[in-house]
Amino acid sequence: MIAIIDYGLGNIRAFANVYKNLNIQYKVASNADDLKNVTKLILPGVGAFDYAMERVQKSGMQERIDELVLHRKIPVLGVCVGMQMMAISSEEGRLKGLGWIDGVVKKFETSALSHGTLLPHMGWNNISPTKNDKLFQYLDSGSRFYFLHSYYFDCHHYDDIIAQTDYGGLFTCAVSSGNIYGVQFHPEKSHKNGIQLLRNFGNL
């Protein structure tokens, strides 16, 4: 049973529709009791880092989520800000992140972007897996996904990077450490490639 964590941010209904169409069992979890008897978690997110962290903290679910991820080791997929919250901290805010993956979130330096594109990084872009991970099964290198962000995940350990994207220079667009996965792009908005990735996660 996949629990889509509803703490007030993210495209909850879009994820639910994908899993309903795939005939994969899911539930929307809005409190700690909803997280009983689940085997996977999806942590969506949109907007600012601190606001997202505050919403998680006020949801009453953070302690239970930490237990499931860090102690029971169930698979979790963070999406967009949901991925960024897995870091230690973010340049966007002052609050601590969940600290599940060793890294920090940084803002793109627009002066360093080779093609001078303004932020946010918005629209379709290719991803290039850096290793053969089950999350990308049946997806070709160069598959396109939908992005909307101005900050990126700077991993402290290269082994935690599982895919990169070029936006005036390479940045990490997907991370993994054990049972913990994160993607900067929005699979729930990425049509067939996103559906395949969410199917892959459901089948881990």
Summary of the structure (lengths in Angstrom):
residues: 204
radius of gyration: 15.7
end to end distance: 11.8
largest distance: 48.5
contacts: 689
relative contact order: 0.18
helix: 31%
strand: 30%
